[in-house]
Amino acid sequence: MRRILVCAGTGCVASHSRQVTARLKAALHAHHLEDKFQVDNTGCHGFCEQGPLVIIEPEEILYCRVQEEDVEAIVTEHLEQGRPVERLLYQDPVTKEKIATYNQINFYRQQSRHVLKNCGHINPENIDAYLAVEGYQGLQKALALPREEVINIIKQAGLRGRGGAGFPTGLKWEYTFKAPGDRKYVVCNADEGDPGAFMDRSVLEGDPHAVLEGMLIAAYAIGAQEGYIYVRAEYPLAVQRLRIALAQARERGFCGEHILGTDFSCDLHIREGAGAFVCGEETALLASIQGERGMPRPRPPFPARQGLWGQPTNINNVETYANVPLILRRGAGWYASLGTAKSKGTKIFALTGKVKNTGLVEVPMGITLREIIFNIGGGILEDRGFKAVQIGGPSGGCLPAEHLDLPVDYDSLTAAGAMMGSGGLVVMDDSTCMVEVARFFLNFTQAESCGKCTPCREGIQQMLAILTRITRGQGREGDLEQLEQLARVIKGTALCGLGQTAPNPVLSTLRYFRAEYEAHIRDHRCPAKSCRDLLAYHIDPEKCNGCTRCRRRCPAGAISGEAKKPHTINLELCARCGTCLDLCRPKAIYVE
Amino acid sequence: MPGVSLTINDQKIRVPAGTTILEAAKELNIAIPTLCHDKRLSPFGACRLCVVEVQGRKNLPAACVTPAEEGMNVLTESPAVVEARRTIIELLLANHPLDCLTCEKSGNCRLQDYAYRYGVKKTPFEGTRDPLPLDDSNPFIIRDPHKCILCGKCVRACQEIRGQAVLGFAFRGPATRIVPPLDTSLGESDCVFCQNCVAVCPTGALRDKYLAGKGRWWEFQPESVTCPFCANGCHFYLLRKGGKVVAVAAGGAAPGRPMCLRGRLALTLIFCEEPPQPQIKTEKGFAAVSWTEALGLEELAGKLWPK
């Protein structure tokens, strides 16, 4: 029986992939093809921008942006007559060629999908699909080994936490294993909240069993009998799939009492978070699981010694746990052969912004930013100039073109003033104002600060006030020095990671794009022509034919002039809405 | 005794393991400023005013929650520390009404003390806080959210000592506030007027209503007394002005039990020359009542002095 895979990740569902599935089933029925083809829903393929995605196996033909009305053509032309529907194939943004199969597309061809291998290829709601791809074999292997040996394998593999800071996972497990206490816990941080990042969501939606398996292996290694998955309530599909997966795992004896017939028992629970970014911080997350306000507490004591209800607790994020079964299955040596000397394995990035192919990409550590953005990402939209890439979300920084050949690993990113973070990659072109970018991220962190410690609550607010003034053309001499001084104090004194990293977007843009800040403050000019308050609309009297279109339609009444004579714009009245610019046929209106 | 040796401002000291830097410094008579710390309450580490420089560490850890470690070299007044403390005070002042001239807490205010200590006369920052109403609904406590620096001491005092948990944090980011349940008023809440929160508040955000207008802190000669009305032995101040007891103020939170209204009222009645008339909460609101009624002695009085 051949398989037709329809993506049922959040992105594709939002563009009606469920209706496509229903229509496909109906069409197969109508054409009496039901016993030849099986329609299966899968998790996210990572190429959300092109969704809904449909793959026909075994030939691996990938159809993009499939709508309900396209189904008939797929069935009659492709399934019945063997001719792929060309208009639904992916078109390479660079060569404009139509590409038929999944593995020929640059976006996929240059990735190394290990963690995401199952995403988009198996039905996440069916445990048998996971078992068919060697699922739970890692757990089986682990249970046959002494606990210390499992920890050693993770240490030898060199896995570092994928949540951002890159702490060695094996070491964390060892601390928790050695911490005194009879009750221990494993916790999965699935509170991914970075703007533009959705790695964890896709893994949870596309391969939930891999996360459960990773957690169970960790639970065995550290000696925990209970675990919690703290997942954002804003990820309803992920929550639903986790519930299904957990129920199936319990039913099959992978979770609960006497797992796989051994003495090891561990049950997992799902806790939905109420959408606070700070709950990604481990101590705030633990407080939230305990039903308290999600505020971080000082460390030490670290959760490995005193975590959930004061007991030793191991916390890793979704992607970290998803790596674990792979390591057990394929060995520490295989895993350590991927990546760089100090950053092993692969990393999933959410590639977004002004790039041609947006989506989730999994690449080996050490790959350069240029390879990700220009090879996998296909380059900058509309072939504009590359300006910067924001990496690591609000805790990260913006790197300019001179860092395009930087190998992407924990340490080189930190040295360059950015960080791995959870793996958001936002590509920016030359129309992006870097002051505005810094303001955007700071606006996010100030709203998401829990409000507990003074530097974070008050300091970020003041930094944001200064940045807002600058983007409005009210910057003052001394602003940059004050920003730097505040950034230094906040980074040095804030209680948790959120506050300590919040000034990073400002510091990195100041480091690489200081001239842009100065242009805003001294010349009241936005070089990227993006800050609205700093734009001035003018009419070129030579080109203006006095057609009066702009004057009649200007919502602010800022344009005056007689018919057939050049018009002028009163900048004091002008609302910088751009209506006149769009209307002007002789292109006489320009922006400075 | 297992202990750790460390150096603070070039002075060597040995302390038991688990001692915080703040406590170790105190042994050496080095005063590290704190706003949110109170040794009777759980560690919180929120105000960050007590940050110190520890050699070899990138960040400035908060002395009140950082345990002393073997071989640590701590500087409590280095340039980086002073810069951080000054900035934190300036940030707090940005949203603080600078009305020390008429503030009841003037002279007994930690924020004021530290601004003086670090020479912060004004703040370079513009405040952004929305006007919030003064909570005057409780007969014993005035709550002024503008003066609140969110140190969370009152929250912990209310939750940990009293077990009443009337006060809590609400909202987030710059909108964070400390509020009674559902952001109502203290008068509507289950507050039992124990004044623990008032006793720990470092600024004028929570004030004793009975003290209003009676004088400034430096005019009083406080005398510490132990309340004799039960075995708990709560600690109160008799505030004398010109030899006359003008008020009884809560001295500080006694662990495990509230300082009850009865003890407070009875002390007022015993010691104050002109005790204010007590009020009790009825369904219609607060009503002025006789002392006999406020103290629940009506039955007894009826037996002793039948009408």
Interface residues (C-beta under 8 A of the other chain):
Chain A: A276 V278 R293 M295 R297 P298 P300 Q446 A447 E448 S449 C450 G451 K452 C453 T454 P455 R457 E458 G459 Q461 Q462 A465 Q482 Q485 L486 R488 V489 K491 G492 T493 A494 L495 Q500
Chain B: P43 F44 G45 A46 C47 R48 L49 V51 K58 N59 L60 A62 V65 T66 P67 A80 E83 A84 T87 I88 L91 L92 A94 N95 P124 F125 E126 T128 I149 L150 G152 G168 F169 F171 R172 G173 P174 A175 T176
